[in-house]
């Protein structure tokens, strides 16, 4: 029987015995009772289980966030877009942008119904800030298709604006057409800019995206109101929400418009210029011989101008050369002592050259706030007018030196033939419409409009004794009023219905008398007559614009558009 030591007298196990040096082949034996403990050790049963995902060698920092308080993962930002990608707001079923941010002041109530022409709708939105432009109600989506790239839409817009500006359209209508094209392809946040020779448009998808800007230079101008009407029809179809026209189809139609030949050949235009001059000579008191002489002079001048144009000479010299044959024929008849009104011959030739179209467009741009474009147009009118003055003065100067007795009072007895005057005014408007390359369907209407204008002028000036400036302004206002009425009825431009109708009102006789006074060294009388001519020209332009604005103001369908204008008080 062995001797057992007491439990208290047992020898403690050394640290080396409990160390990590274990003989090979022997597993360490852990004695819980004999293991060393520390006063900092956690009591048994209270130790926390180690995290399964943390390794023993993982280090922590006092700046680390506690578990459960980590910030959320950042949302992946939208990849950077490209200017050549389709607009995000485009949809084949609903070609309108989604509703924009509503400002605190609210969005003004604007009628965007189809009974209002697109010109008024686009003008209304162009005069509003971008953030306040209302988005129209979108129809039900029929399917999503990839839309056209932004640069292609901007290029189409600039090409359409170029045709309108080169055709003589006002800057306000050109901007409205450009905005209508962009809006039809869901580019609502765009700003078109029109000057006399440059078009530009800027599109910005949102306030944080980079804008895309494109521009185009207008280098050539051609008067073709048939092409102008076709472009207006294209813009009207694009702005119609019920008509879905793809970009390729729009480009195809635009190419056809550019390729279309003029409705009248060159020999018809030459004959029309002769008839215009003959009708104008009858309007100021000429007879049959005067009619023939003025027609021959105008046709000869037109052919000379075509020759100069083919040689690449500027328009200034073309007008200078075109003004010389009618004046030369008038002087030749006077030197030959033919009993005709030479002043009527020269005046008739001037009617075919006076730039009434550019004058009306320039004054209209100035009245609507496009002062840069208006200044350029009026400067162009001044240069063309100076060319006419130089051509006529050269001929009159040599005629006076040759002994031609040119009497300024020879063409002033025209108030005694109202019927012939009315017929001559209508013939003048008809031939003017042909020279402007108008559609055949509009020639008859503009002819009647010109006859009405001359009837109003004759009733006020010849019968009523009212001043010619006031009578001209009222007659031009009637032209503008009827022109707007006809253009609204056909959803087209107003230029084909107004430009040719103001032909009988052009100040051809006052211009000739001023030039004749200068040729006879009567500077005072010349200045008075040319000032009267300038006043008549301004009266025509302001009257046409005022008649158009009165139509928009009082017509119920046009008044709903609520077009805003700039407000200025007492000159500042």
C-alpha positions as CSV (number, residue, x, y, z in Angstrom):
1,X,0.0,0.0,0.0
2,X,1.6,3.2,-1.1
3,X,1.9,6.3,0.7
4,X,-0.2,9.2,-0.7
5,X,1.0,12.8,-0.3
6,X,-1.3,15.3,0.9
7,X,-2.9,17.5,-1.8
8,X,-1.5,20.7,-0.3
9,X,2.0,19.3,-0.2
10,X,2.0,18.4,-3.9
11,X,4.9,19.9,-5.8
12,X,3.8,22.6,-8.3
13,X,4.3,22.1,-12.0
14,X,7.1,24.2,-13.4
15,X,6.6,26.7,-16.3
16,X,8.8,24.6,-18.5
17,X,6.6,21.6,-18.0
18,X,3.6,23.5,-19.2
19,X,5.5,25.1,-22.0
20,X,5.2,24.4,-25.7
21,X,8.2,22.0,-25.8
22,X,6.3,18.7,-26.1
23,X,8.2,15.6,-26.9
24,X,7.6,14.1,-30.3
25,X,4.8,11.7,-30.4
26,X,3.2,12.9,-27.1
27,X,0.1,15.1,-27.1
28,X,0.1,17.9,-24.6
29,X,-2.1,17.4,-21.6
30,X,-3.9,20.4,-20.4
31,X,-4.6,20.5,-16.7
32,X,-7.2,23.1,-16.0
33,X,-6.5,23.1,-12.3
34,X,-2.7,23.4,-12.7
35,X,-2.8,26.1,-15.5
36,X,-1.6,29.5,-14.6
37,X,-4.2,32.2,-14.3
38,X,-4.0,36.0,-14.3
39,X,-5.8,38.6,-12.4
40,X,-6.8,40.2,-15.7
41,X,-8.2,37.0,-17.1
42,X,-11.9,36.8,-17.8
43,X,-13.8,34.5,-15.5
44,X,-14.9,31.2,-16.9
45,X,-18.2,31.4,-18.6
46,X,-18.0,35.1,-19.4
47,X,-15.6,34.9,-22.4
48,X,-17.0,36.2,-25.7
49,X,-16.7,33.9,-28.7
50,X,-14.2,35.1,-31.3
51,X,-15.6,36.3,-34.6
52,X,-15.4,33.7,-37.2
53,X,-14.5,36.1,-40.0
54,X,-11.6,37.8,-38.1
55,X,-8.1,36.3,-38.1
56,X,-5.9,36.5,-35.0
57,X,-3.4,38.6,-36.8
58,X,-5.9,41.2,-37.9
59,X,-5.1,44.7,-36.5
60,X,-7.7,47.3,-35.5
61,X,-7.5,51.0,-35.2
62,X,-9.0,53.5,-32.8
63,X,-10.3,55.4,-35.9
64,X,-12.2,52.4,-37.2
65,X,-16.0,52.7,-37.2
66,X,-17.9,50.3,-35.0
67,X,-19.5,47.4,-36.5
68,X,-23.0,48.2,-37.9
69,X,-22.2,52.0,-38.4
70,X,-20.5,51.7,-41.7
71,X,-21.8,54.2,-44.4
72,X,-23.9,52.7,-47.2
73,X,-22.3,51.8,-50.4
74,X,-22.3,54.8,-52.9
75,X,-24.7,54.4,-55.7
76,X,-23.0,53.9,-59.0
77,X,-23.2,57.1,-61.0
78,X,-24.6,57.2,-64.5
79,X,-21.9,56.6,-67.0
80,X,-20.8,59.7,-68.9
81,X,-22.9,60.3,-71.9
82,X,-21.9,61.4,-75.4
83,X,-23.2,64.2,-77.5
84,X,-23.7,61.6,-80.3
85,X,-26.1,59.5,-78.1
86,X,-29.9,59.8,-78.5
87,X,-31.6,62.1,-76.0
88,X,-32.9,60.3,-73.0
89,X,-36.2,62.0,-73.3
90,X,-36.9,60.8,-76.8
91,X,-39.6,58.2,-77.4
92,X,-41.1,57.1,-80.7
93,X,-44.5,56.9,-79.3
94,X,-44.4,60.2,-77.4
95,X,-41.9,62.6,-78.8
96,X,-42.0,65.0,-75.9
97,X,-39.8,65.5,-72.8
98,X,-41.1,64.5,-69.4
99,X,-42.6,67.1,-67.1
100,X,-39.9,69.5,-66.0
101,X,-39.3,71.0,-62.6
102,X,-42.1,73.3,-61.6
103,X,-40.9,76.7,-60.3
104,X,-42.4,78.2,-57.0
105,X,-44.2,80.8,-59.0
106,X,-46.0,78.2,-61.1
107,X,-46.1,77.7,-64.8
108,X,-48.0,80.3,-66.9
109,X,-51.1,78.9,-68.6
110,X,-50.2,78.7,-72.3
111,X,-52.5,77.3,-74.9
112,X,-50.6,74.7,-76.9
113,X,-53.6,73.3,-78.8
114,X,-53.3,72.5,-82.5
115,X,-55.9,75.2,-83.4
116,X,-53.2,77.8,-82.8
117,X,-50.5,77.9,-85.5
118,X,-47.1,76.6,-84.5
119,X,-45.5,80.0,-85.0
120,X,-47.5,81.5,-82.1
121,X,-46.8,78.5,-79.9
122,X,-43.1,78.5,-80.5
123,X,-42.8,82.3,-80.1
124,X,-44.7,82.0,-76.7
125,X,-42.3,79.5,-75.3
126,X,-39.2,81.1,-76.8
127,X,-39.9,84.3,-74.8
128,X,-40.1,82.3,-71.6
129,X,-37.2,81.1,-69.4
130,X,-36.1,77.5,-70.1
131,X,-37.2,76.4,-66.6
132,X,-40.7,77.8,-67.1
133,X,-41.5,76.4,-70.6
134,X,-44.5,74.1,-70.2
135,X,-44.3,70.5,-71.4
136,X,-47.3,69.4,-73.5
137,X,-49.5,66.5,-72.6
138,X,-47.9,63.3,-73.9
139,X,-50.0,60.7,-75.7
140,X,-49.9,57.1,-74.7
141,X,-46.7,55.3,-75.5
142,X,-46.9,52.8,-78.3
143,X,-43.3,51.6,-78.1
144,X,-39.8,52.8,-77.4
145,X,-37.3,53.1,-80.2
146,X,-33.9,54.6,-80.3
147,X,-34.0,58.2,-81.2
148,X,-31.7,60.3,-83.4
149,X,-28.4,61.6,-82.1
150,X,-28.4,65.2,-80.8
151,X,-25.9,66.6,-83.4
152,X,-28.0,65.3,-86.3
153,X,-31.1,67.0,-84.9
154,X,-29.2,70.2,-84.5
155,X,-27.8,69.9,-88.1
156,X,-31.4,69.4,-89.5
157,X,-32.5,72.4,-87.4
158,X,-29.8,74.7,-88.8
159,X,-30.4,73.6,-92.4
160,X,-34.1,74.4,-92.1
161,X,-33.3,77.8,-90.5
162,X,-30.8,78.5,-93.3
163,X,-33.4,78.1,-96.0
164,X,-35.9,80.3,-94.1
165,X,-33.4,83.1,-93.5
166,X,-32.0,83.0,-97.0
167,X,-35.6,83.2,-98.3
168,X,-36.2,86.5,-96.5
169,X,-38.1,85.3,-93.4
170,X,-37.9,87.4,-90.3
171,X,-35.5,86.5,-87.5
172,X,-38.4,85.8,-85.0
173,X,-40.1,83.3,-87.3
174,X,-36.8,81.6,-88.1
175,X,-36.1,81.1,-84.4
176,X,-39.6,79.8,-83.9
177,X,-39.1,77.3,-86.7
178,X,-35.8,76.1,-85.3
179,X,-37.3,75.7,-81.8
180,X,-40.2,73.7,-83.3
181,X,-37.9,71.3,-85.1
182,X,-35.8,70.7,-81.9
183,X,-38.9,70.3,-79.8
184,X,-40.4,67.7,-82.2
185,X,-37.4,65.5,-81.4
186,X,-37.6,66.0,-77.6
187,X,-34.8,68.6,-77.4
188,X,-36.8,71.1,-75.2
189,X,-33.8,72.8,-73.5
190,X,-32.5,74.5,-76.6
191,X,-31.8,78.1,-77.4
192,X,-31.7,79.2,-81.1
193,X,-29.9,82.4,-82.1
194,X,-30.4,84.2,-85.5
195,X,-28.4,87.0,-86.9
196,X,-28.1,88.3,-90.5
197,X,-25.5,85.8,-91.7
198,X,-25.1,83.2,-88.9
199,X,-27.4,80.7,-87.2
200,X,-26.5,78.9,-84.0
201,X,-28.3,76.6,-81.6
202,X,-27.4,75.3,-78.1
203,X,-28.9,72.3,-76.4
204,X,-28.2,71.5,-72.8
205,X,-29.8,68.2,-71.5
206,X,-29.8,69.4,-67.9
207,X,-28.3,72.0,-65.6
208,X,-25.3,69.7,-64.9
209,X,-24.6,68.4,-68.4
210,X,-22.3,70.1,-70.9
211,X,-24.2,72.0,-73.6
212,X,-23.9,71.0,-77.3
213,X,-23.6,74.0,-79.7
214,X,-23.7,74.0,-83.5
215,X,-23.7,76.9,-86.0
216,X,-24.1,77.6,-89.7
217,X,-23.2,80.5,-91.9
218,X,-25.7,81.8,-94.5
219,X,-23.6,82.8,-97.5
220,X,-26.1,82.9,-100.3
221,X,-29.6,84.4,-100.5
222,X,-32.2,83.4,-103.0
223,X,-35.7,84.6,-103.4
224,X,-38.0,81.6,-103.8
225,X,-41.3,81.7,-102.0
226,X,-42.3,78.3,-103.3
227,X,-39.3,76.8,-101.5
228,X,-40.2,78.9,-98.4
229,X,-43.7,77.5,-98.4
230,X,-42.4,73.9,-98.6
231,X,-40.1,74.5,-95.7
232,X,-43.0,75.9,-93.6
233,X,-45.0,72.8,-94.5
234,X,-42.2,70.5,-93.3
235,X,-41.9,72.4,-90.0
236,X,-45.7,72.2,-89.6
237,X,-45.6,68.4,-90.1
238,X,-42.7,68.0,-87.7
239,X,-44.4,70.0,-85.0
240,X,-47.7,68.1,-85.3
241,X,-47.8,65.5,-82.5
242,X,-50.0,63.3,-84.6
243,X,-47.5,63.0,-87.4
244,X,-44.4,60.9,-86.6
245,X,-41.7,61.9,-89.0
246,X,-38.3,60.2,-88.6
247,X,-35.1,62.1,-89.0
248,X,-34.2,60.3,-92.2
249,X,-37.6,61.2,-93.7
250,X,-37.1,64.9,-92.7
251,X,-33.7,64.9,-94.4
252,X,-35.2,63.3,-97.5
253,X,-37.9,66.0,-97.7
254,X,-35.4,68.7,-97.1
255,X,-33.2,67.4,-99.9
256,X,-36.2,67.4,-102.3
257,X,-37.0,71.0,-101.3
258,X,-33.4,72.0,-102.2
259,X,-33.4,70.1,-105.5
260,X,-36.8,71.5,-106.7
261,X,-36.5,73.8,-109.7
262,X,-38.0,77.2,-109.6
263,X,-41.7,77.3,-110.8
264,X,-40.9,79.9,-113.5
265,X,-38.1,79.9,-116.1
266,X,-35.8,82.8,-116.7
267,X,-37.6,84.2,-119.7
268,X,-40.8,84.4,-117.7
269,X,-39.0,86.3,-115.0
270,X,-37.6,88.8,-117.5
271,X,-41.1,89.3,-119.0
272,X,-42.5,89.8,-115.6
273,X,-40.0,92.5,-114.7
274,X,-41.0,94.3,-118.0
275,X,-44.7,94.1,-117.2
276,X,-44.1,95.2,-113.6
277,X,-42.3,98.4,-114.9
278,X,-45.0,99.0,-117.5
279,X,-47.8,98.7,-114.9
280,X,-45.9,101.0,-112.5
281,X,-45.5,103.6,-115.3
282,X,-49.3,103.5,-115.9
283,X,-49.9,103.8,-112.2
284,X,-48.0,107.2,-112.1
285,X,-49.7,108.6,-115.2
286,X,-48.2,107.0,-118.3
287,X,-49.9,105.8,-121.5
288,X,-49.4,103.0,-124.0
289,X,-46.0,104.3,-125.3
290,X,-44.8,104.8,-121.8
291,X,-45.9,101.3,-120.9
292,X,-43.9,99.8,-123.8
293,X,-40.8,102.0,-123.2
294,X,-40.7,101.2,-119.4
295,X,-41.2,97.5,-120.1
296,X,-38.3,97.4,-122.6
297,X,-36.0,99.3,-120.3
298,X,-36.8,97.0,-117.4
299,X,-36.2,93.8,-119.4
300,X,-32.9,95.2,-120.8
301,X,-31.8,96.1,-117.2
302,X,-32.8,92.6,-116.0
303,X,-30.7,90.9,-118.6
304,X,-27.7,93.1,-117.9
305,X,-28.1,92.2,-114.2
306,X,-28.1,88.5,-115.0
307,X,-24.9,89.0,-117.0
308,X,-23.2,90.8,-114.1
309,X,-24.4,88.0,-111.7
310,X,-22.9,85.4,-114.0
311,X,-19.6,87.3,-113.8
312,X,-19.6,87.2,-110.1
313,X,-20.2,90.9,-109.5
314,X,-21.8,92.0,-106.2
315,X,-25.4,93.0,-106.0
316,X,-24.5,96.7,-105.7
317,X,-23.2,96.7,-109.3
318,X,-26.0,94.5,-110.5
319,X,-28.6,97.1,-109.2
320,X,-26.4,100.0,-110.6
321,X,-26.4,98.4,-114.1
322,X,-30.1,97.4,-114.0
323,X,-31.1,101.0,-113.2
324,X,-29.4,102.5,-116.2
325,X,-31.5,101.2,-119.2
326,X,-34.9,102.6,-118.0
327,X,-33.3,106.0,-117.3
328,X,-31.5,106.0,-120.6
329,X,-34.7,105.2,-122.5
330,X,-36.5,108.0,-120.7
331,X,-33.8,110.5,-121.4
332,X,-33.6,109.4,-125.1
333,X,-37.3,110.0,-125.6
334,X,-36.9,113.4,-124.1
335,X,-33.9,114.3,-126.3
336,X,-35.8,113.0,-129.3
337,X,-38.7,115.3,-128.4
338,X,-41.2,112.5,-128.3
339,X,-44.4,113.6,-126.6
340,X,-44.4,111.1,-123.7
341,X,-43.9,111.3,-120.0
342,X,-40.3,110.4,-119.6
343,X,-40.6,110.7,-115.8
344,X,-43.1,107.9,-115.8
345,X,-40.8,105.7,-117.9
346,X,-37.9,106.2,-115.4
347,X,-40.2,105.8,-112.4
348,X,-41.6,102.5,-113.7
349,X,-38.1,101.1,-114.1
350,X,-37.3,102.0,-110.5
351,X,-40.4,100.1,-109.2
352,X,-38.9,96.9,-110.4
353,X,-35.7,97.5,-108.5
354,X,-36.7,98.9,-105.1
355,X,-35.9,96.4,-102.4
356,X,-39.2,96.4,-100.7
357,X,-38.9,92.8,-99.4
358,X,-35.7,93.5,-97.6
359,X,-37.0,96.7,-96.2
360,X,-40.1,95.1,-94.7
361,X,-38.1,92.3,-93.2
362,X,-35.5,94.7,-91.7
363,X,-38.2,96.9,-90.1
364,X,-40.0,93.9,-88.8
365,X,-36.9,92.5,-87.1
366,X,-36.3,95.9,-85.5
367,X,-39.8,96.1,-84.2
368,X,-39.6,92.6,-82.7
369,X,-36.3,93.3,-80.9
370,X,-33.8,91.7,-83.2
371,X,-31.7,94.9,-83.6
372,X,-28.5,93.3,-85.0
373,X,-30.4,91.5,-87.8
374,X,-32.5,94.6,-88.4
375,X,-29.4,96.9,-88.7
376,X,-27.8,94.5,-91.2
377,X,-30.9,94.2,-93.3
378,X,-31.4,98.0,-93.4
379,X,-27.7,98.4,-94.2
380,X,-28.2,96.0,-97.1
381,X,-31.2,98.1,-98.3
382,X,-29.2,101.2,-98.1
383,X,-26.4,99.8,-100.3
384,X,-28.9,98.5,-102.9
385,X,-30.6,101.9,-102.9
386,X,-27.3,103.7,-103.3
387,X,-26.6,101.4,-106.3
388,X,-29.9,102.4,-107.9
389,X,-29.2,106.1,-107.1
390,X,-25.7,106.0,-108.7
391,X,-27.0,104.3,-111.9
392,X,-29.9,106.7,-112.4
393,X,-27.8,109.8,-111.5
394,X,-25.2,108.9,-114.1
395,X,-27.8,108.7,-116.8
396,X,-29.7,111.8,-115.7
397,X,-26.5,113.8,-115.4
398,X,-25.4,113.1,-119.0
399,X,-29.0,113.7,-120.1
400,X,-29.1,117.1,-118.5
401,X,-25.8,117.9,-120.2
402,X,-27.2,116.8,-123.5
403,X,-30.1,119.2,-123.1
404,X,-32.9,116.9,-122.0
405,X,-35.8,118.8,-120.5
406,X,-37.0,116.6,-117.7
407,X,-40.0,118.1,-116.0
408,X,-40.7,116.7,-112.5
409,X,-44.4,117.6,-112.8
410,X,-45.0,115.5,-115.9
411,X,-46.0,112.4,-113.9
412,X,-48.3,114.0,-111.3
413,X,-51.6,114.0,-113.1
414,X,-52.5,110.4,-112.2
415,X,-55.5,110.9,-110.0
416,X,-58.0,111.1,-112.8
417,X,-57.9,107.4,-113.9
418,X,-58.9,105.3,-110.9
419,X,-60.0,102.3,-112.9
420,X,-56.7,102.2,-114.9
421,X,-54.8,102.6,-111.7
422,X,-56.6,99.7,-110.0
423,X,-55.9,97.4,-113.0
424,X,-52.3,98.6,-113.1
425,X,-51.8,98.0,-109.3
426,X,-53.2,94.4,-109.7
427,X,-50.9,93.7,-112.6
428,X,-48.0,95.0,-110.7
429,X,-48.8,92.8,-107.7
430,X,-49.2,89.8,-110.0
431,X,-45.8,90.3,-111.8
432,X,-44.1,91.0,-108.4
433,X,-45.4,87.6,-107.2
434,X,-44.0,85.9,-110.2
435,X,-40.6,87.5,-109.6
436,X,-40.7,86.3,-106.0
437,X,-41.2,82.7,-107.4
438,X,-44.5,82.2,-105.5
439,X,-46.7,79.2,-105.8
440,X,-49.3,79.5,-108.5
441,X,-52.1,79.0,-106.0
442,X,-51.1,82.2,-104.2
443,X,-50.7,84.5,-107.2
444,X,-54.4,85.3,-107.6
445,X,-54.8,85.9,-103.9
446,X,-51.9,88.3,-103.6
447,X,-53.1,90.1,-106.8
448,X,-56.4,90.8,-105.1
449,X,-54.7,91.9,-102.0
450,X,-52.6,94.4,-103.9
451,X,-55.7,95.8,-105.6
452,X,-57.4,96.3,-102.2
453,X,-54.3,98.1,-100.9
454,X,-54.3,100.5,-103.8
455,X,-58.0,101.1,-103.4
456,X,-57.6,102.0,-99.8
457,X,-54.7,104.3,-100.6
458,X,-56.6,106.0,-103.4
459,X,-59.7,106.4,-101.3
460,X,-57.7,108.1,-98.5
461,X,-55.2,110.2,-100.5
462,X,-56.9,111.0,-103.8
463,X,-60.5,111.2,-102.6
464,X,-60.1,112.1,-98.9
465,X,-57.1,114.4,-99.2
466,X,-55.1,112.6,-96.5
467,X,-51.3,112.8,-96.5
468,X,-49.6,110.2,-98.6
469,X,-47.6,108.8,-95.6
470,X,-50.7,108.2,-93.5
471,X,-52.6,106.7,-96.5
472,X,-49.7,104.4,-97.3
473,X,-49.4,103.3,-93.7
474,X,-53.1,102.4,-93.5
475,X,-53.0,100.6,-96.9
476,X,-50.0,98.6,-95.8
477,X,-51.7,97.8,-92.5
478,X,-54.6,96.3,-94.5
479,X,-52.1,94.3,-96.5
480,X,-50.5,92.9,-93.3
481,X,-53.9,92.1,-91.8
482,X,-55.1,90.1,-94.8
483,X,-51.7,88.5,-95.2
484,X,-51.8,87.2,-91.7
485,X,-55.4,86.0,-92.2
486,X,-54.5,84.1,-95.3
487,X,-51.3,82.6,-93.7
488,X,-53.2,81.4,-90.7
489,X,-55.8,79.8,-92.9
490,X,-53.1,77.8,-94.7
491,X,-50.7,77.5,-91.8
492,X,-48.0,79.0,-93.9
493,X,-45.7,82.0,-94.0
494,X,-47.2,85.5,-94.4
495,X,-44.5,86.8,-96.8
496,X,-46.1,85.4,-100.0
497,X,-49.3,87.2,-99.2
498,X,-47.8,90.5,-98.2
499,X,-44.6,91.3,-100.0
500,X,-46.0,91.4,-103.6
501,X,-49.1,93.2,-102.4
502,X,-47.1,96.2,-101.2
503,X,-45.6,96.7,-104.7
504,X,-48.1,99.4,-105.7
505,X,-47.2,101.4,-102.6
506,X,-43.5,101.6,-103.1
507,X,-42.1,105.2,-103.3
508,X,-40.8,105.0,-106.9
509,X,-41.9,108.4,-108.0
510,X,-40.6,110.2,-104.9
511,X,-37.2,108.5,-105.4
512,X,-37.0,109.6,-109.0
513,X,-38.0,113.2,-108.3
514,X,-35.3,113.4,-105.6
515,X,-32.6,112.0,-107.9
516,X,-33.8,114.4,-110.7
517,X,-33.5,117.3,-108.4
518,X,-29.9,116.3,-107.5
519,X,-29.0,116.0,-111.2
520,X,-30.4,119.6,-111.7
521,X,-28.3,120.9,-108.7
522,X,-31.4,121.5,-106.6
523,X,-30.1,119.9,-103.5
524,X,-32.9,121.1,-101.1
525,X,-35.7,119.8,-103.3
526,X,-33.8,116.5,-103.7
527,X,-33.4,116.1,-100.0
528,X,-37.1,116.8,-99.4
529,X,-38.1,114.3,-102.0
530,X,-35.8,111.5,-100.8
531,X,-36.9,112.2,-97.2
532,X,-40.5,111.7,-98.4
533,X,-39.5,108.4,-100.1
534,X,-37.8,107.2,-96.9
535,X,-40.9,108.1,-94.9
536,X,-43.2,106.3,-97.3
537,X,-40.9,103.2,-97.1
538,X,-41.0,103.2,-93.3
539,X,-44.8,103.7,-93.4
540,X,-45.1,100.6,-95.6
541,X,-42.9,98.4,-93.3
542,X,-44.5,99.6,-90.1
543,X,-48.0,99.3,-91.5
544,X,-47.4,95.7,-92.6
545,X,-46.1,94.8,-89.2
546,X,-48.8,96.6,-87.3
547,X,-51.5,94.9,-89.3
548,X,-50.0,91.5,-88.5
549,X,-49.8,92.4,-84.8
550,X,-53.4,93.7,-84.7
551,X,-54.5,90.4,-86.2
552,X,-52.7,88.4,-83.5
553,X,-54.1,90.8,-80.8
554,X,-57.8,90.6,-81.7
555,X,-58.2,87.2,-83.3
556,X,-59.5,84.8,-80.6
557,X,-57.4,81.8,-81.7
558,X,-54.2,83.8,-81.9
559,X,-54.8,85.8,-78.7
560,X,-54.8,82.6,-76.6
561,X,-51.1,82.0,-77.3
562,X,-50.2,84.9,-74.9
563,X,-47.0,85.9,-76.6
564,X,-44.9,88.0,-74.1
565,X,-42.9,91.0,-75.1
566,X,-40.1,93.0,-73.5
567,X,-41.3,95.7,-71.1
568,X,-39.5,99.0,-71.1
569,X,-40.6,102.2,-69.4
570,X,-39.4,105.8,-70.2
571,X,-36.4,104.7,-72.2
572,X,-34.5,102.8,-69.5
